Structure formats: structure tokens, C-alpha cells
């Protein structure tokens, strides 16, 4: 493993750090996956990452069949 330094806007860093903490994700692993996705035609995600994404997708959401009917637009 290699330690690298990057110049990132502080507000972007803070927002992404908060997001990762709230979702129990490793910030460095997310950056690594992002980089790999640019290098591989079909990026491979770790099983743990996919499981966390699935938990997020199964969150508490409101089902809407027709947006315009529900919200009168």
C-alpha cells in the first residue's frame, strides 16, 4: 500500500468524509474504487461495498407510482 497526497478543496473533502462516515464506508477505499473504475472496462466492486450499497438502496423511501398524481404537477 502506498500513501499519496492530493490537493482537494476542503469543502468537497468534508462533505465526502461526512458521507462516508454516515454510511460506514472507508474514504480511501472509495477513492481507490473510483480510480480503478477509470482504468478497467468493467470495474469490479468488493462484495462488502456492494452489500453496503444494497442496504442503502433498501432504505426507507416513499413509493410513488405517478409523481404528477402524488404531487399534483
OpenMM code with the backbone's topology and positions (N, CA, C; nanometers):
from openmm import Vec3, app, unit

residues = "UNK UNK UNK UNK UNK UNK UNK UNK UNK UNK UNK UNK UNK UNK UNK UNK UNK UNK UNK UNK UNK UNK UNK UNK UNK UNK UNK UNK UNK UNK UNK UNK UNK UNK UNK UNK UNK UNK UNK UNK UNK UNK UNK UNK UNK UNK UNK UNK UNK UNK UNK UNK UNK UNK UNK UNK UNK UNK UNK UNK UNK UNK UNK UNK UNK UNK UNK UNK UNK UNK UNK UNK UNK".split()
positions = [
    Vec3(0.0846, -0.1162, 0.0000),
    Vec3(0.0000, 0.0000, 0.0000),
    Vec3(0.0896, 0.1231, 0.0000),
    Vec3(0.0441, 0.2273, -0.0701),
    Vec3(0.1225, 0.3490, -0.0841),
    Vec3(0.0430, 0.4668, -0.0289),
    Vec3(0.1111, 0.5548, 0.0401),
    Vec3(0.0478, 0.6759, 0.0920),
    Vec3(0.0737, 0.7887, -0.0065),
    Vec3(-0.0332, 0.8517, -0.0564),
    Vec3(-0.0222, 0.9607, -0.1532),
    Vec3(-0.0936, 1.0830, -0.0991),
    Vec3(-0.0513, 1.1986, -0.1457),
    Vec3(-0.1134, 1.3238, -0.1058),
    Vec3(-0.1788, 1.3864, -0.2271),
    Vec3(-0.3018, 1.4353, -0.2095),
    Vec3(-0.3748, 1.5002, -0.3173),
    Vec3(-0.4230, 1.6369, -0.2689),
    Vec3(-0.4341, 1.7300, -0.3612),
    Vec3(-0.4905, 1.8607, -0.3299),
    Vec3(-0.6381, 1.8575, -0.3659),
    Vec3(-0.7233, 1.8711, -0.2653),
    Vec3(-0.8686, 1.8643, -0.2822),
    Vec3(-0.9283, 1.9835, -0.2085),
    Vec3(-1.0308, 2.0424, -0.2667),
    Vec3(-1.0971, 2.1535, -0.1991),
    Vec3(-1.1503, 2.1055, -0.0649),
    Vec3(-1.1318, 2.1875, 0.0370),
    Vec3(-1.1670, 2.1475, 0.1728),
    Vec3(-1.3151, 2.1158, 0.1885),
    Vec3(-1.4027, 2.1949, 0.1267),
    Vec3(-1.5462, 2.1695, 0.1415),
    Vec3(-1.5869, 2.0375, 0.0773),
    Vec3(-1.5258, 2.0032, -0.0362),
    Vec3(-1.5544, 1.8751, -0.1008),
    Vec3(-1.5077, 1.7605, -0.0121),
    Vec3(-1.3871, 1.7744, 0.0435),
    Vec3(-1.3332, 1.6724, 0.1331),
    Vec3(-1.4237, 1.6509, 0.2536),
    Vec3(-1.4665, 1.7605, 0.3164),
    Vec3(-1.5505, 1.7492, 0.4355),
    Vec3(-1.6834, 1.6828, 0.4047),
    Vec3(-1.7453, 1.7198, 0.2925),
    Vec3(-1.8738, 1.6595, 0.2542),
    Vec3(-1.8586, 1.5102, 0.2265),
    Vec3(-1.7523, 1.4744, 0.1537),
    Vec3(-1.7320, 1.3332, 0.1215),
    Vec3(-1.6964, 1.2536, 0.2460),
    Vec3(-1.6170, 1.3120, 0.3333),
    Vec3(-1.5811, 1.2465, 0.4593),
    Vec3(-1.7067, 1.2197, 0.5423),
    Vec3(-1.7931, 1.3190, 0.5535),
    Vec3(-1.9182, 1.3036, 0.6280),
    Vec3(-2.0044, 1.1940, 0.5667),
    Vec3(-2.0160, 1.1944, 0.4343),
    Vec3(-2.0943, 1.0925, 0.3640),
    Vec3(-2.0417, 0.9527, 0.3961),
    Vec3(-1.9107, 0.9354, 0.3868),
    Vec3(-1.8504, 0.8043, 0.4129),
    Vec3(-1.8752, 0.7606, 0.5570),
    Vec3(-1.8610, 0.8510, 0.6523),
    Vec3(-1.8837, 0.8176, 0.7932),
    Vec3(-2.0291, 0.7779, 0.8172),
    Vec3(-2.1222, 0.8528, 0.7580),
    Vec3(-2.2641, 0.8239, 0.7760),
    Vec3(-2.3040, 0.6878, 0.7195),
    Vec3(-2.2329, 0.6439, 0.6154),
    Vec3(-2.2669, 0.5172, 0.5510),
    Vec3(-2.1701, 0.4044, 0.5858),
    Vec3(-2.0796, 0.4315, 0.6796),
    Vec3(-1.9859, 0.3283, 0.7236),
    Vec3(-1.8883, 0.2847, 0.6155),
    Vec3(-1.8463, 0.3786, 0.5316),
    Vec3(-1.7562, 0.3473, 0.4206),
    Vec3(-1.6166, 0.4006, 0.4497),
    Vec3(-1.5182, 0.3341, 0.3940),
    Vec3(-1.3805, 0.3802, 0.4038),
    Vec3(-1.3552, 0.4800, 0.2912),
    Vec3(-1.3193, 0.6021, 0.3275),
    Vec3(-1.2973, 0.7051, 0.2260),
    Vec3(-1.1875, 0.6649, 0.1278),
    Vec3(-1.0776, 0.6140, 0.1778),
    Vec3(-0.9666, 0.5784, 0.0895),
    Vec3(-1.0059, 0.4656, -0.0056),
    Vec3(-1.0867, 0.3703, 0.0418),
    Vec3(-1.1304, 0.2620, -0.0458),
    Vec3(-1.2258, 0.3139, -0.1539),
    Vec3(-1.3082, 0.4132, -0.1202),
    Vec3(-1.3988, 0.4715, -0.2193),
    Vec3(-1.3196, 0.5417, -0.3286),
    Vec3(-1.2142, 0.6129, -0.2901),
    Vec3(-1.1286, 0.6802, -0.3879),
    Vec3(-1.0573, 0.5773, -0.4744),
    Vec3(-1.0097, 0.4697, -0.4118),
    Vec3(-0.9427, 0.3642, -0.4866),
    Vec3(-1.0378, 0.3008, -0.5882),
    Vec3(-1.1611, 0.2721, -0.5464),
    Vec3(-1.2592, 0.2155, -0.6389),
    Vec3(-1.2896, 0.3122, -0.7530),
    Vec3(-1.2977, 0.4394, -0.7220),
    Vec3(-1.3206, 0.5412, -0.8243),
    Vec3(-1.2082, 0.5404, -0.9277),
    Vec3(-1.0834, 0.5352, -0.8815),
    Vec3(-0.9687, 0.5335, -0.9722),
    Vec3(-0.9684, 0.4079, -1.0589),
    Vec3(-0.9961, 0.2948, -0.9960),
    Vec3(-0.9984, 0.1692, -1.0713),
    Vec3(-1.1056, 0.1698, -1.1793),
    Vec3(-1.2172, 0.2349, -1.1507),
    Vec3(-1.3254, 0.2381, -1.2497),
    Vec3(-1.2816, 0.3102, -1.3768),
    Vec3(-1.1858, 0.4023, -1.3660),
    Vec3(-1.1338, 0.4704, -1.4836),
    Vec3(-1.0345, 0.3831, -1.5593),
    Vec3(-0.9737, 0.2885, -1.4915),
    Vec3(-0.8708, 0.2062, -1.5531),
    Vec3(-0.9234, 0.0757, -1.6108),
    Vec3(-1.0345, 0.0275, -1.5616),
    Vec3(-1.0900, -0.1001, -1.6044),
    Vec3(-1.2143, -0.0767, -1.6880),
    Vec3(-1.2345, -0.1620, -1.7869),
    Vec3(-1.3552, -0.1526, -1.8681),
    Vec3(-1.4775, -0.1883, -1.7853),
    Vec3(-1.4668, -0.2925, -1.7076),
    Vec3(-1.5751, -0.3353, -1.6206),
    Vec3(-1.5220, -0.3387, -1.4785),
    Vec3(-1.5388, -0.2293, -1.4052),
    Vec3(-1.4836, -0.2253, -1.2689),
    Vec3(-1.5428, -0.3340, -1.1801),
    Vec3(-1.4602, -0.3873, -1.0954),
    Vec3(-1.5025, -0.4908, -1.0017),
    Vec3(-1.5143, -0.4283, -0.8634),
    Vec3(-1.6313, -0.4379, -0.8073),
    Vec3(-1.6530, -0.3838, -0.6730),
    Vec3(-1.6420, -0.4966, -0.5715),
    Vec3(-1.5892, -0.4637, -0.4558),
    Vec3(-1.5787, -0.5625, -0.3497),
    Vec3(-1.7170, -0.6002, -0.2996),
    Vec3(-1.7285, -0.7223, -0.2546),
    Vec3(-1.8552, -0.7738, -0.2043),
    Vec3(-1.9103, -0.6863, -0.0917),
    Vec3(-1.8232, -0.6432, -0.0001),
    Vec3(-1.8665, -0.5601, 0.1118),
    Vec3(-1.9245, -0.4279, 0.0628),
    Vec3(-1.8630, -0.3705, -0.0387),
    Vec3(-1.9110, -0.2444, -0.0950),
    Vec3(-2.0493, -0.2626, -0.1562),
    Vec3(-2.0673, -0.3690, -0.2311),
    Vec3(-2.1972, -0.3955, -0.2933),
    Vec3(-2.3049, -0.4219, -0.1889),
    Vec3(-2.2691, -0.4892, -0.0810),
    Vec3(-2.3657, -0.5140, 0.0262),
    Vec3(-2.4080, -0.3832, 0.0930),
    Vec3(-2.3148, -0.2926, 0.1147),
    Vec3(-2.3485, -0.1643, 0.1744),
    Vec3(-2.4378, -0.0829, 0.0815),
    Vec3(-2.4076, -0.0862, -0.0474),
    Vec3(-2.4928, -0.0160, -0.1428),
    Vec3(-2.6346, -0.0727, -0.1424),
    Vec3(-2.6460, -0.2030, -0.1325),
    Vec3(-2.7778, -0.2667, -0.1308),
    Vec3(-2.8564, -0.2261, -0.0066),
    Vec3(-2.7891, -0.2164, 0.1090),
    Vec3(-2.8566, -0.1705, 0.2317),
    Vec3(-2.9069, -0.0277, 0.2157),
    Vec3(-2.8265, 0.0562, 0.1500),
    Vec3(-2.8686, 0.1941, 0.1274),
    Vec3(-2.9898, 0.1961, 0.0348),
    Vec3(-2.9871, 0.1171, -0.0698),
    Vec3(-3.0986, 0.1120, -0.1651),
    Vec3(-3.2278, 0.0642, -0.0996),
    Vec3(-3.2159, -0.0206, 0.0002),
    Vec3(-3.3341, -0.0744, 0.0679),
    Vec3(-3.3797, 0.0171, 0.1818),
    Vec3(-3.3312, 0.1410, 0.1803),
    Vec3(-3.3660, 0.2369, 0.2850),
    Vec3(-3.5139, 0.2691, 0.2871),
    Vec3(-3.5504, 0.3572, 0.3764),
    Vec3(-3.6900, 0.3953, 0.3945),
    Vec3(-3.7254, 0.5034, 0.2924),
    Vec3(-3.7872, 0.4610, 0.1828),
    Vec3(-3.8260, 0.5516, 0.0762),
    Vec3(-3.9762, 0.5450, 0.0555),
    Vec3(-4.0320, 0.6489, 0.0001),
    Vec3(-4.1749, 0.6534, -0.0315),
    Vec3(-4.1935, 0.6034, -0.1737),
    Vec3(-4.2771, 0.5015, -0.1896),
    Vec3(-4.3072, 0.4507, -0.3230),
    Vec3(-4.4038, 0.5443, -0.3943),
    Vec3(-4.3698, 0.5837, -0.5162),
    Vec3(-4.4549, 0.6737, -0.5936),
    Vec3(-4.4760, 0.6130, -0.7315),
    Vec3(-4.5998, 0.5795, -0.7634),
    Vec3(-4.6306, 0.5245, -0.8956),
    Vec3(-4.6332, 0.6355, -0.9998),
    Vec3(-4.6978, 0.7453, -0.9660),
    Vec3(-4.7092, 0.8573, -1.0578),
    Vec3(-4.6761, 0.9857, -0.9827),
    Vec3(-4.5639, 1.0434, -1.0168),
    Vec3(-4.5195, 1.1656, -0.9498),
    Vec3(-4.6222, 1.2764, -0.9638),
    Vec3(-4.6750, 1.2948, -1.0852),
    Vec3(-4.7697, 1.4040, -1.1068),
    Vec3(-4.9003, 1.3839, -1.0288),
    Vec3(-4.9480, 1.2596, -1.0168),
    Vec3(-5.0687, 1.2345, -0.9392),
    Vec3(-5.0445, 1.2602, -0.7892),
    Vec3(-4.9293, 1.2164, -0.7415),
    Vec3(-4.8991, 1.2314, -0.5986),
    Vec3(-4.8776, 1.3766, -0.5588),
    Vec3(-4.8093, 1.4507, -0.6430),
    Vec3(-4.7718, 1.5871, -0.6077),
    Vec3(-4.8474, 1.6941, -0.6870),
    Vec3(-4.9423, 1.6538, -0.7700),
    Vec3(-5.0266, 1.7482, -0.8406),
    Vec3(-4.9548, 1.8365, -0.9411),
    Vec3(-4.8600, 1.7810, -1.0096),
    Vec3(-4.7844, 1.8595, -1.1093),
    Vec3(-4.8239, 1.8216, -1.2500),
] * unit.nanometer
topology = app.Topology()
chain = topology.addChain("A")
for resn in residues:
    res = topology.addResidue(resn, chain)
    for name in ("N", "CA", "C"):
        topology.addAtom(name, app.Element.getBySymbol(name[0]), res)
